[in-house]
Amino acid sequence: MSGRILTIAQQKGGSGKTTLAAHLAVALAKRSGEPVAILDVDPQGSLGTWYEAREESLGEDNTGLEFRTASGWGARREARSLAKSHGYVLVDTPPKTDSDAKPAIDAADFVIVPIQPTPVDLWATSQTIDLAAREDTPAMLVLNRVPPRASLTGEMADAILASGFDALASRLGNRTVFAAAMGKGVAVTEEAPSSKAAQEVESLIEELVSRIG
């Protein structure tokens, strides 16, 4: 087996990287039926904290995921090692310098870039896109934490299109259920499977899988 390595990267903080990584991992495990691993490269360790809460909620043997941590250039080695025995490896990176994110982006088959619909976030995103381009890794933007009925969202969608950046059409809203689920170590598709948030995640996964195979 040689699984897909999906690195979640964004130079700007507050974009919802960890929430996106956790939800993609849970949804991909359910959809594919293949083993899925998550790799936390962020020194803040938010994904690890979520996984520990997941072990408490579901039991250590029932998380449905494998968890690892790494730092620096060890991230590339660990991600590639996990890909040998997992269908997907989701890597959560720190919102810091190129040197921190570079190994995880280098190892990735695809880089997924969460972006809030604001001009400042779009400006910051170009750094991540450029880094992925230097590593010859395809990158896709995902509009995340999108506020309801905001005219700015439409304007930003147009701005992303004009920028030439590749972006998925599916979006995740700025919904409290995401934070509530994360606090329990689960995903909204598990906590509230009939919710609008869960529908958004399912739509995102459908589009992502169609793109990455």
Summary of the structure (lengths in Angstrom):
residues: 213
radius of gyration: 15.8
end to end distance: 14.4
largest distance: 46.6
contacts: 740
relative contact order: 0.19
helix: 50%
strand: 15%
